[in-house]
Amino acid sequence: MKHILLVLAIVALADSACSSPMEPPPPTTTTTSTSTTTVATTTTIPGPTLQANPGGPYSIDAGRNLTVDGRKSTSTPFPIAHYFWNCGQMPHGKPCTPDSPTAVFEYMKTGKIGSPNQVYTITLTIEDTMGNRNTATTTVSVRQAY
């Protein structure tokens, strides 16, 4: 008899559990928000800056040596490797001293005594160690020797 009562009690408990409505658990909502921002960065690398400076303008008597001076020339970030001079009186006269910040040139007599001064263009081209170049000009006024 004890067994029957125990079975009845279990059946009654099971029946009451099945007959009572169960509320479903509240829905679980998970919101995940992912935001990706892409930032494009442009870096401008400055190019080399070269500035040839041949000095001048110059004035000299014919038949005298003139020293032209390119030491105020600048180059960044690479150093100046070469100086190319054209003293403007070629093919007459002597060539400028090659590949030097200063050049010596003798301007020859060009005309009669008392004639107007002869003006020549002096050109300096500098080149940095990477092969970049810059050119600048100046003038020399050559007075005729008396």
C-alpha positions in Angstrom: 0.0 0.0 0.0 2.8 2.3 0.7 4.0 1.8 -2.8 0.7 2.7 -4.3 0.5 5.9 -2.4 4.0 6.9 -3.3 3.2 6.2 -7.0 0.0 8.2 -6.7 1.9 11.1 -5.2 4.5 11.1 -7.9 1.8 10.9 -10.6 0.0 13.8 -8.9 3.1 15.9 -8.8 3.9 15.1 -12.4 0.3 15.9 -13.5 0.3 19.2 -11.7 3.6 20.2 -13.2 2.3 19.4 -16.7 -1.0 21.1 -16.2 0.3 24.4 -15.0 1.3 26.7 -17.7 5.0 27.7 -17.7 6.0 31.0 -18.9 8.8 31.0 -21.4 11.9 32.8 -20.4 12.3 36.3 -21.7 14.0 36.4 -25.1 17.7 37.1 -24.9 18.8 39.7 -27.4 22.5 40.3 -28.0 23.4 43.2 -30.2 26.9 43.4 -31.3 28.0 46.5 -33.2 31.3 46.6 -35.0 32.5 49.7 -36.7 35.6 49.7 -38.8 37.0 53.0 -39.8 39.8 53.1 -42.4 41.9 56.2 -42.4 44.2 56.7 -45.4 47.3 58.7 -44.6 49.3 60.3 -47.3 52.8 61.1 -46.5 54.5 63.4 -49.0 58.2 63.0 -49.0 59.8 66.2 -50.1 62.1 65.9 -53.0 65.7 67.2 -52.9 66.2 70.9 -53.0 69.1 72.2 -54.9 69.9 75.9 -55.5 72.9 76.8 -57.7 74.4 80.2 -56.8 77.2 81.4 -59.1 77.7 84.7 -57.2 78.0 87.9 -59.2 77.3 89.8 -61.2 81.0 90.3 -61.8 83.1 93.0 -63.5 86.7 92.6 -64.5 89.4 94.1 -66.9 90.1 92.0 -69.9 93.2 89.8 -69.6 92.8 89.3 -65.8 91.8 86.3 -63.9 88.3 86.2 -62.4 87.4 83.9 -59.6 83.7 83.0 -59.7 82.3 81.7 -56.5 79.6 79.0 -56.2 80.1 78.3 -52.4 76.7 79.8 -51.6 75.0 77.0 -53.6 72.9 74.6 -51.4 71.6 71.1 -51.6 69.4 69.2 -49.2 69.1 66.4 -48.2 72.0 65.2 -50.4 75.3 67.0 -50.6 76.7 68.7 -53.7 78.9 66.3 -55.5 79.8 68.3 -58.7 80.1 71.9 -59.9 79.9 72.4 -63.7 80.9 75.9 -64.8 80.5 77.6 -68.2 82.2 81.0 -68.1 80.6 82.2 -71.3 83.6 83.0 -73.5 84.2 79.7 -75.2 85.5 78.8 -77.7 87.8 81.8 -77.1 89.9 81.9 -74.0 90.4 79.2 -71.5 87.9 76.8 -70.0 86.7 77.3 -66.4 88.2 75.2 -63.6 86.2 72.0 -63.6 84.3 70.5 -60.7 85.1 73.0 -58.0 82.9 75.4 -55.9 85.1 78.2 -57.2 86.5 78.6 -60.8 89.2 80.8 -62.2 88.8 82.2 -65.7 90.8 84.7 -67.8 88.6 86.8 -70.0 90.6 87.7 -73.1 90.6 91.1 -74.8 87.6 91.3 -77.1 87.5 94.5 -79.1 89.3 97.8 -79.4 90.5 99.9 -76.5 87.7 102.2 -75.6 85.0 100.0 -77.0 82.0 99.2 -74.8 82.3 96.5 -72.2 81.6 93.0 -73.3 79.0 91.1 -71.2 79.1 87.3 -70.9 76.8 84.9 -69.1 78.3 82.6 -66.5 76.4 79.4 -65.9 76.8 77.1 -62.9 75.2 73.7 -62.7 75.4 71.8 -59.4 74.7 68.1 -59.1 74.0 66.2 -55.8 75.2 62.7 -54.9 71.9 61.3 -56.3 72.3 62.9 -59.7 69.7 65.7 -59.2 70.8 69.0 -60.9 70.1 72.7 -60.7 71.4 75.5 -62.9 71.7 79.3 -62.3 73.4 82.1 -64.3 75.0 85.4 -63.6 76.9 87.9 -65.8 80.4 89.3 -66.1 81.1 92.7 -67.6 84.6 92.7 -69.2 86.2 96.1 -69.6 88.7 96.5 -72.4 92.3 96.9 -71.2 94.0 100.2 -71.9 
